[in-house]
Amino acid sequence: MRRWNKPVVLSLVLLLAGCGKQEDAAPPGGGMPPPAAVTVETVTAQTVPISFEYVGRLEASREIEIRPRIAGVIQKRHFEEGAPVKAGDLLYTLDTASLVAQTRAAEAEYVNRQAQAKEARQELERNQALAAQNFVSQRAVDATQTTLAVTEAAARAAQANLTNARIGQSYATLRAPISGVMSRALQVEGALVSPTGPALTTLAQINPVFARFSIGEEERLALEKQVADGALQTGQQKVSLELADGSRPSVLGKLNFSDYKANPETGAFDMRAEFPNADGALKPGQFVRVIVEGGTLTDAVTVPQAAVLDGAQGKFVYVASPAQAQPGQPAPPPGMTVALPRPVVVGAWVGNGAKPEDAAAGKDAKGRWVIQSGLQPGDKVIVEGTARIFFPGMPVAVAEAGANPASPPAAAPPAAKQ
């Protein structure tokens, strides 16, 4: 007779006992889990406010390169780099020694020409008096008249040269043409500058400031179609900004430019909004989000962000529907509700300034997707509890949003052993 090792026998006993317990604990119905508790929201068509967001960049409303209008040597710079200036403030002074000399020479030439014209005028008056007494010929009178005309023309030319010299001398002082903020100085004292050389500096007007952005051709066509069909009502537009850190300045702007043609490189239409910037907090070059509000969508179907899921075939939602009998399968219990996937096409994002990327980053995003197709009013969309749905057609215990959460029915007690 074969002997068994005691530890081996003990292990077999424990294994058989464990199998018996697992069979006793198995729920009836082949191990089907109880219905998952979910919350649903009944789809309704309603009018919702809508906003549009675009990536933009701030730029100065006016930006001017400060260049000399004459050649000269910089004598002094009169502004602080990065400081605000007012229109008419002195920016640069050029060396004026040669310009002063040219002006004085032009003044002397003008005085000389005036004296010659005066002498010619006096000579004409004398000849005219003598001709009246037949002491000089008419030929002499005509000659003095011609001389007077020539000298007067020379005086006017000298006067023009004097004016030009004075203008050139005034160009030695460079003043701010507008109020704004100075950039850094690109030329220093002692540098020889000219109209065809590099700019001396840049002056930018940042109050107001512009936000330039663009809208794609397809999006613009879709918006125009919605407006034409009456699905999108445009009201009083309100334009705001969101900075890179997520903060929103309190200033409100207005759209002041929409290009009539598409950019040939990007296929998008350039747009521009104007914002007051009295405190200079908004800086040219900053990347921002331009938010255009004021429109409404009529007869829109929306669902919370959490209800929209991503699948291999795109976005979908779970809809709570009565269980239907399947061919070759036993009829479901009366009143059973199951979760069925429904493909959807999402449109705009609406609600409280939240963004889709906020939800993707785990932030509290209470926005809603506008559903363009896939749902009808009356559908019951599962908005909470989607994580408990392990397969399509899984039984669910439904509670309406805002009501007390549903409790799954208790499992039936195990059948008595025979």
GIFEN-V847350 format. One line per field, one symbol per residue. phi: phi as a letter, one per 40 degrees, with the letter a starting at -180 (. if undefined). psi: psi as a letter, one per 30 degrees, with the letter a starting at -180 (. if undefined). burial: # if it has 9 or more other ideal C-beta (glycine too) atoms within 8 Angstrom, else .. A space follows every 50 residues. Layout:
phi: ???
psi: ???
burial: ???
This chain:
phi: .ccccdccccccccccccccccccccccgggcccdccbbbbccbcacbcb bbbbcbacaccabbccbccbcibccabbbccgccbbdgccbbbccbdccc ccccccccccccccccccccccccccccccccbgcbcccccccccccccc cccccccccccccccccdccccbcbccacibcccccbbdgccbacccccc abbbcbbcbbbcaabccccccccccccccgcbbcbccbbbbbcccgcbcc cbbacbabccbccccbgbccbabbbcaccgccbdgccbbcbbbhcbbcfc bbbcdcccbbbcchcabcbcbccbcbdgbccccdgcbbcbcbcbbcbcbb hfgcbdcccccgccbbcbccccahbbdhcbccbbgcccccacgccbbcbc dgccccbccccccccccc
psi: kkkkkeeeeeeeeeeeeeeeeeeefkllgggkllkkklklkkkkklkkkk lkkkkakklkfkkkkjklflklkkekkglkkglkllkfkkelklkgeeee eeeeeeeeeeeeeeeeeeeeeeeeeeeeeeefghfllfeeeeeeeeeeee eeeeeeeeeeeeeeeeeeefffjklkflkakkalkfklkfkkllffalle akkkjgjlkkjkllkleeeeeeeeeeeefgfkkkbjkkkllklfgfljlf kkakkgkjkflkkfefglkklkkkkkhefgekkkfkklkjjjlflkkkhk kllleffklkafgakllkkjlkkkkkkglkklkkgkkljkkjkljlclkl jggllefeefggljjglkkkjelfllkfkjkjfkgfffjflkgkkljkkk kflkkkkkkkkklkkkk.
burial: ........#.................#.......#########....#.# ####.######.##.#.#.#.####.#.#.#...#...########..## .##.###.##.###.##.###.##..##.##........##..##.##.# ##.##.###.##.###.##.####.#.#.####...#.....##.....# ###############.#..#..#..##....##...#.#####....##. #.#.#...#..##....########.#..#.#.#.#.######.####.# #####.###.....#######.#........#...###########..## #..###.##.....#.#####..##...#####.##..#....####### #....#.#.....#....
